[in-house]
Amino acid sequence: MLRAHRLAALVGAALALALLCSSASFARSGTTAPSQSVSVYFVITDQRISYEILRTTTAGSGNLILEKYVVRTDFATFMVINRGKKRHGFVFLGKTFELKPGHRARFSRTLLARGFFPYRSPTDPGKAFTGVFPVY
């Protein structure tokens, strides 16, 4: 009889441990929201650099929503477009581009850290050609 109680206690402890470990793994995966795709357009004119963030709705309708910032773990596709009449440079997230008028560049990255990331044009002086890009 004592042996049956020990076996039942051992099985109960193993079951409790299995349930505890599985709930911890579920909690850990839920701490970060799943990544979504966003498109970020940096537009350079002869007067300034500006950007827009567009997110596709998750409802499957394909609608685009204009956002103020991106969220950590988002997969971002960055488009840099020169709409000016002269050559402009662009530096952001370790990427450097030199764009002729009317040309564009593209790169993608998963945003893994929160913060404010600086961008600038090394070919153009002034505050209008520098800024920060927010990731929350």
C-alpha positions as CSV (number, residue, x, y, z in Angstrom):
1,M,0.0,0.0,0.0
2,L,2.9,2.4,0.8
3,R,4.4,1.7,-2.5
4,A,1.1,2.7,-4.3
5,H,1.1,6.0,-2.4
6,R,4.7,6.7,-3.4
7,L,4.0,6.0,-7.0
8,A,0.9,8.2,-6.9
9,A,2.8,11.0,-5.3
10,L,5.6,10.7,-7.9
11,V,3.2,10.7,-10.8
12,G,1.4,13.7,-9.3
13,A,4.7,15.6,-8.8
14,A,5.7,14.8,-12.4
15,L,2.3,16.0,-13.7
16,A,2.5,19.2,-11.7
17,L,6.0,19.9,-13.0
18,A,5.0,19.3,-16.6
19,L,2.0,21.7,-16.2
20,L,4.2,24.3,-14.6
21,C,6.9,24.1,-17.3
22,S,4.3,24.3,-20.1
23,S,2.6,27.3,-18.7
24,A,5.9,29.1,-18.2
25,S,6.7,28.5,-21.9
26,F,3.4,29.9,-22.9
27,A,3.9,33.0,-20.8
28,R,7.3,33.6,-22.2
29,S,6.1,33.5,-25.8
30,G,3.3,35.9,-25.1
31,T,5.5,38.7,-23.7
32,T,6.3,40.0,-27.2
33,A,3.7,40.7,-29.8
34,P,4.1,38.8,-33.0
35,S,5.8,40.7,-35.8
36,Q,3.8,42.5,-38.4
37,S,4.9,44.0,-41.7
38,V,5.1,47.7,-42.1
39,S,6.3,49.9,-45.0
40,V,8.3,53.0,-44.2
41,Y,8.8,55.7,-46.9
42,F,11.5,58.3,-46.4
43,V,11.0,61.1,-48.9
44,I,13.9,63.5,-49.6
45,T,13.2,66.8,-51.3
46,D,15.5,69.7,-51.8
47,Q,14.0,71.3,-48.6
48,R,13.8,68.4,-46.1
49,I,13.5,64.6,-45.2
50,S,10.1,63.3,-44.1
51,Y,8.7,59.8,-43.5
52,E,5.4,57.9,-43.5
53,I,4.7,54.6,-41.9
54,L,2.0,52.4,-43.5
55,R,0.7,49.2,-41.9
56,T,-1.5,46.6,-43.7
57,T,-4.5,45.7,-41.7
58,T,-4.6,42.2,-40.3
59,A,-8.2,41.6,-41.2
60,G,-7.2,40.5,-44.6
61,S,-8.9,43.4,-46.4
62,G,-5.5,44.8,-47.6
63,N,-6.3,48.3,-46.3
64,L,-3.4,50.5,-45.3
65,I,-3.3,52.4,-42.0
66,L,-1.1,55.5,-41.5
67,E,0.9,55.0,-38.3
68,K,2.9,57.4,-36.1
69,Y,5.5,54.8,-35.0
70,V,6.5,51.2,-35.4
71,V,6.6,48.5,-32.7
72,R,9.5,46.4,-31.7
73,T,9.6,43.1,-33.6
74,D,7.9,44.7,-36.7
75,F,9.4,43.6,-40.0
76,A,9.9,46.9,-41.7
77,T,10.6,47.6,-45.4
78,F,12.3,50.9,-45.8
79,M,11.9,52.9,-49.1
80,V,14.1,56.0,-49.6
81,I,13.0,58.2,-52.4
82,N,14.7,61.3,-53.8
83,R,12.1,63.7,-55.1
84,G,14.5,66.6,-55.3
85,K,16.3,68.1,-58.3
86,K,19.8,67.3,-57.0
87,R,21.7,64.4,-55.6
88,H,21.0,63.6,-51.9
89,G,22.6,61.2,-49.4
90,F,20.9,59.2,-46.7
91,V,22.2,57.4,-43.6
92,F,20.0,55.3,-41.4
93,L,20.4,52.0,-39.4
94,G,23.9,51.5,-40.7
95,K,22.9,51.9,-44.3
96,T,24.2,54.7,-46.5
97,F,22.7,55.7,-49.9
98,E,23.6,58.3,-52.5
99,L,20.5,58.9,-54.6
100,K,20.2,60.7,-57.9
101,P,17.1,62.8,-58.6
102,G,14.1,60.5,-59.1
103,H,15.9,57.4,-57.8
104,R,15.0,55.2,-54.8
105,A,16.6,52.6,-52.6
106,R,15.1,49.8,-50.5
107,F,16.1,47.6,-47.6
108,S,14.3,45.5,-45.0
109,R,15.0,44.8,-41.4
110,T,13.3,43.3,-38.3
111,L,13.3,45.9,-35.6
112,L,14.5,44.2,-32.5
113,A,15.1,47.2,-30.1
114,R,13.0,50.0,-28.8
115,G,14.4,53.6,-29.1
116,F,14.8,56.6,-31.3
117,F,17.1,55.9,-34.3
118,P,18.7,58.9,-36.0
119,Y,18.6,59.5,-39.7
120,R,20.3,62.2,-41.7
121,S,21.6,63.4,-45.1
122,P,25.3,63.8,-45.1
123,T,25.2,65.9,-48.3
124,D,22.8,68.5,-46.9
125,P,23.3,70.8,-43.9
126,G,20.5,71.9,-41.6
127,K,18.0,70.6,-39.2
128,A,15.5,69.7,-41.9
129,F,17.8,67.0,-43.1
130,T,18.2,65.2,-39.8
131,G,15.7,63.5,-37.5
132,V,14.9,60.5,-35.3
133,F,12.7,57.4,-36.1
134,P,10.7,56.1,-33.2
135,V,10.4,52.3,-32.4
136,Y,8.1,51.5,-29.4
